[in-house]
Amino acid sequence: MSNKIVHLITIDPQIDFCSPKGSLFVAGADKDSERLAAFIRDRGDRLDDIHTTLDSHQLIHIAHPIFWKDASGNHPKPFTQITADDVANGKWATSNPGWQKRGLAYVNALAANNRYKLFIWPPHCLIGSIGHAVLPVVSDALIAWEQRNFAKVDFVAKGSNLFTEHYSAVQADVPDDADNTTKLNTDLIGVLSQADEILITGQALSHCVANTITDIANNFGDDNIKKFTLLRDTTSSVPTLEFLGDDFIKEMTKRGMKVTTTNDWN
């Protein structure tokens, strides 16, 4: 290990995102994962800690089709956007009528907090499913890193609350007062703040990477933001939403984040 303390945070390197057979494959994520695995194998002796987040949903979830229905009982198709007006005027209602008030409150909260509007995704990263697992090439590299360094990868689950999206690994889009797992993860932020450099990778750049790093930065202090280094060749954006990833990079580099590749990092 070098004198400089280096942490790697790899966001949602799971089969559903990173395999072409995954339910929500991010184009390019398979090759990103191969480069990431090679980096961990070849440069792992310089990594003091690895944090790996895991999107962890159940089928019945506010961002999955089954949660909502129209007046004819049809569920929304994946990639449908549901706005506060859509719910208020009855275009979409919760499949469980008892959740209607909560569903309306949720989309109103999203409209107020300037995060994403509610977007319906194909069911993905279902707990216990193959799609929830880390892509084998990355998993093998992580296990090998643990063996070589007698160290433990820090796995961080997110997204198991049915009533809120959890793009960010450190807090839900709308925290649930009754569920501490949706609230700001100050423990992870505190651990990361002890590093001299924090390498960033994962999927998707446009969503979970952008939200995780932005939320950490907003609770980190400007000096700590300078510790961020994005490994650009190990992360991709959701197709057609690449502008979100580009906007994130522009904003965070202004705040001090560096951008490099696995080959150029030193």
C-alpha positions as semicolon CSV with decimal commas, in nm:
position;residue;x (nm);y (nm);z (nm)
1;M;0,000;0,000;0,000
2;S;0,121;0,353;-0,074
3;N;0,136;0,629;0,184
4;K;-0,157;0,797;0,011
5;I;-0,488;0,648;0,128
6;V;-0,694;0,558;-0,180
7;H;-1,055;0,440;-0,175
8;L;-1,248;0,305;-0,473
9;I;-1,625;0,347;-0,482
10;T;-1,785;0,133;-0,749
11;I;-2,154;0,202;-0,794
12;D;-2,398;-0,077;-0,886
13;P;-2,167;-0,303;-1,094
14;Q;-2,454;-0,553;-1,123
15;I;-2,563;-0,795;-1,392
16;D;-2,888;-0,614;-1,471
17;F;-2,690;-0,298;-1,556
18;C;-2,364;-0,442;-1,686
19;S;-2,460;-0,750;-1,890
20;P;-2,620;-0,725;-2,235
21;K;-2,868;-0,981;-2,101
22;G;-2,955;-0,764;-1,800
23;S;-3,302;-0,616;-1,767
24;L;-3,167;-0,258;-1,767
25;F;-2,839;-0,289;-1,956
26;V;-2,643;0,033;-1,986
27;A;-2,480;0,030;-2,329
28;G;-2,103;0,008;-2,282
29;A;-2,119;-0,115;-1,924
30;D;-1,990;-0,461;-2,016
31;K;-1,667;-0,317;-2,151
32;D;-1,651;-0,067;-1,864
33;S;-1,665;-0,362;-1,625
34;E;-1,383;-0,545;-1,799
35;R;-1,162;-0,238;-1,769
36;L;-1,261;-0,195;-1,404
37;A;-1,184;-0,558;-1,323
38;A;-0,843;-0,529;-1,491
39;F;-0,774;-0,211;-1,291
40;I;-0,860;-0,382;-0,961
41;R;-0,643;-0,681;-1,051
42;D;-0,347;-0,475;-1,174
43;R;-0,358;-0,175;-0,938
44;G;-0,536;-0,323;-0,639
45;D;-0,226;-0,305;-0,423
46;R;-0,276;0,072;-0,421
47;L;-0,639;0,052;-0,306
48;D;-0,681;0,078;0,069
49;D;-1,058;0,026;0,065
50;I;-1,329;-0,063;-0,187
51;H;-1,693;0,037;-0,143
52;T;-1,940;-0,139;-0,373
53;T;-2,301;-0,024;-0,382
54;L;-2,583;-0,260;-0,476
55;D;-2,917;-0,149;-0,615
56;S;-3,156;-0,376;-0,424
57;H;-3,522;-0,369;-0,523
58;Q;-3,831;-0,581;-0,487
59;L;-4,076;-0,630;-0,772
60;I;-4,337;-0,412;-0,604
61;H;-4,162;-0,077;-0,608
62;I;-4,272;0,275;-0,682
63;A;-4,052;0,292;-0,994
64;H;-4,165;-0,043;-1,139
65;P;-4,470;-0,084;-1,367
66;I;-4,666;-0,306;-1,126
67;F;-4,698;-0,022;-0,872
68;W;-4,918;0,193;-1,100
69;K;-5,222;0,148;-1,326
70;D;-5,444;0,360;-1,549
71;A;-5,824;0,378;-1,549
72;S;-5,839;0,058;-1,755
73;G;-5,613;-0,131;-1,517
74;N;-5,309;-0,122;-1,747
75;H;-4,965;-0,078;-1,595
76;P;-4,734;0,185;-1,743
77;K;-4,472;0,064;-1,987
78;P;-4,109;0,089;-1,885
79;F;-3,956;0,432;-1,948
80;T;-4,288;0,608;-1,882
81;Q;-4,258;0,933;-1,688
82;I;-4,521;0,997;-1,421
83;T;-4,563;1,355;-1,303
84;A;-4,746;1,503;-1,008
85;D;-5,019;1,625;-1,244
86;D;-5,058;1,274;-1,387
87;V;-5,138;1,137;-1,042
88;A;-5,350;1,432;-0,932
89;N;-5,573;1,415;-1,242
90;G;-5,612;1,037;-1,231
91;K;-5,404;0,944;-1,535
92;W;-5,211;0,710;-1,309
93;A;-5,317;0,563;-0,976
94;T;-5,146;0,324;-0,737
95;S;-5,237;-0,041;-0,793
96;N;-5,304;-0,065;-0,421
97;P;-5,574;0,201;-0,357
98;G;-5,451;0,237;-0,002
99;W;-5,124;0,377;-0,130
100;Q;-5,279;0,651;-0,346
101;K;-5,228;0,930;-0,092
102;R;-4,868;0,825;-0,040
103;G;-4,804;0,798;-0,414
104;L;-4,935;1,151;-0,471
105;A;-4,727;1,286;-0,184
106;Y;-4,419;1,121;-0,336
107;V;-4,451;1,272;-0,684
108;N;-4,527;1,609;-0,527
109;A;-4,211;1,579;-0,316
110;L;-4,008;1,501;-0,628
111;A;-4,150;1,809;-0,800
112;A;-4,054;2,020;-0,501
113;N;-3,700;1,892;-0,443
114;N;-3,583;1,930;-0,804
115;R;-3,455;1,574;-0,829
116;Y;-3,578;1,342;-1,103
117;K;-3,943;1,315;-1,191
118;L;-4,075;0,963;-1,135
119;F;-3,949;0,741;-1,416
120;I;-4,077;0,386;-1,457
121;W;-3,800;0,132;-1,514
122;P;-3,812;-0,235;-1,613
123;P;-3,798;-0,444;-1,295
124;H;-3,430;-0,468;-1,213
125;C;-3,184;-0,573;-0,946
126;L;-3,453;-0,777;-0,771
127;I;-3,321;-0,904;-0,441
128;G;-3,220;-1,268;-0,473
129;S;-3,227;-1,269;-0,852
130;I;-2,934;-1,325;-1,086
131;G;-2,963;-0,965;-1,202
132;H;-2,893;-0,840;-0,850
133;A;-2,550;-1,006;-0,840
134;V;-2,226;-0,829;-0,922
135;L;-2,111;-0,900;-1,278
136;P;-1,883;-1,206;-1,251
137;V;-1,574;-1,041;-1,401
138;V;-1,595;-0,764;-1,137
139;S;-1,694;-1,002;-0,857
140;D;-1,393;-1,222;-0,930
141;A;-1,164;-0,919;-0,919
142;L;-1,311;-0,804;-0,588
143;I;-1,271;-1,146;-0,429
144;A;-0,914;-1,171;-0,553
145;W;-0,845;-0,825;-0,404
146;E;-0,982;-0,942;-0,069
147;Q;-0,763;-1,252;-0,077
148;R;-0,444;-1,068;-0,170
149;N;-0,491;-0,791;0,084
150;F;-0,675;-0,977;0,362
151;A;-0,932;-0,698;0,335
152;K;-1,311;-0,677;0,314
153;V;-1,506;-0,508;0,036
154;D;-1,764;-0,275;0,189
155;F;-2,095;-0,365;0,024
156;V;-2,360;-0,093;0,057
157;A;-2,722;-0,190;-0,027
158;K;-2,977;0,068;-0,137
159;G;-3,328;0,073;-0,279
160;S;-3,521;-0,184;-0,075
161;N;-3,782;0,068;0,042
162;L;-4,090;0,025;-0,181
163;F;-4,198;0,387;-0,168
164;T;-3,897;0,586;-0,285
165;E;-3,634;0,577;-0,558
166;H;-3,277;0,544;-0,438
167;Y;-3,046;0,650;-0,721
168;S;-2,795;0,788;-0,474
169;A;-2,610;0,539;-0,256
170;V;-2,615;0,779;0,037
171;Q;-2,979;0,890;0,047
172;A;-3,313;0,822;-0,118
173;D;-3,474;1,073;-0,353
174;V;-3,744;1,124;-0,088
175;P;-3,628;0,996;0,251
176;D;-3,882;0,799;0,454
177;D;-3,897;0,917;0,816
178;A;-3,978;0,562;0,926
179;D;-3,681;0,402;0,745
180;N;-3,328;0,499;0,839
181;T;-3,185;0,324;0,531
182;T;-3,335;0,601;0,318
183;K;-3,172;0,881;0,516
184;L;-2,828;1,034;0,467
185;N;-2,558;0,769;0,513
186;T;-2,323;0,974;0,727
187;D;-2,117;0,666;0,816
188;L;-2,012;0,607;0,454
189;I;-1,949;0,978;0,397
190;G;-1,734;0,987;0,710
191;V;-1,525;0,688;0,601
192;L;-1,472;0,834;0,254
193;S;-1,363;1,168;0,401
194;Q;-1,064;0,993;0,561
195;A;-0,919;0,902;0,220
196;D;-0,666;1,113;0,035
197;E;-0,816;1,016;-0,302
198;I;-1,153;0,862;-0,392
199;L;-1,174;0,685;-0,726
200;I;-1,522;0,678;-0,878
201;T;-1,666;0,418;-1,113
202;G;-1,994;0,239;-1,182
203;Q;-2,331;0,254;-1,354
204;A;-2,500;0,452;-1,467
205;L;-2,305;0,776;-1,491
206;S;-2,624;0,967;-1,573
207;H;-2,813;0,844;-1,267
208;C;-2,670;0,649;-0,973
209;V;-2,311;0,769;-1,015
210;A;-2,414;1,132;-1,061
211;N;-2,657;1,130;-0,770
212;T;-2,427;0,945;-0,531
213;I;-2,127;1,167;-0,588
214;T;-2,333;1,488;-0,590
215;D;-2,496;1,395;-0,259
216;I;-2,160;1,309;-0,104
217;A;-2,012;1,634;-0,234
218;N;-2,298;1,838;-0,091
219;N;-2,225;1,692;0,253
220;F;-1,848;1,673;0,221
221;G;-1,693;2,018;0,225
222;D;-1,514;2,178;-0,069
223;D;-1,168;2,050;0,030
224;N;-1,289;1,690;0,026
225;I;-1,447;1,727;-0,320
226;K;-1,093;1,770;-0,455
227;K;-1,029;1,409;-0,351
228;F;-1,267;1,278;-0,619
229;T;-1,124;1,120;-0,936
230;L;-1,366;0,982;-1,194
231;L;-1,236;0,682;-1,392
232;R;-1,409;0,786;-1,712
233;D;-1,345;0,465;-1,905
234;T;-1,536;0,255;-1,649
235;T;-1,872;0,430;-1,650
236;S;-2,147;0,498;-1,906
237;S;-2,478;0,681;-1,917
238;V;-2,826;0,550;-1,990
239;P;-2,871;0,576;-2,370
240;T;-3,043;0,902;-2,480
241;L;-2,972;1,049;-2,136
242;E;-2,601;1,102;-2,184
243;F;-2,648;1,474;-2,128
244;L;-2,717;1,403;-1,760
245;G;-2,377;1,240;-1,724
246;D;-2,211;1,522;-1,916
247;D;-2,379;1,782;-1,695
248;F;-2,261;1,597;-1,383
249;I;-1,900;1,593;-1,504
250;K;-1,909;1,963;-1,593
251;E;-2,054;2,058;-1,256
252;M;-1,826;1,840;-1,045
253;T;-1,506;1,933;-1,228
254;K;-1,590;2,296;-1,156
255;R;-1,607;2,197;-0,789
256;G;-1,272;2,018;-0,797
257;M;-1,328;1,662;-0,922
258;K;-1,058;1,523;-1,151
259;V;-1,125;1,297;-1,452
260;T;-0,885;1,033;-1,580
261;T;-0,881;0,676;-1,713
262;T;-0,766;0,347;-1,568
263;N;-0,457;0,362;-1,790
264;D;-0,366;0,719;-1,701
265;W;-0,428;0,711;-1,326
266;N;-0,112;0,724;-1,117
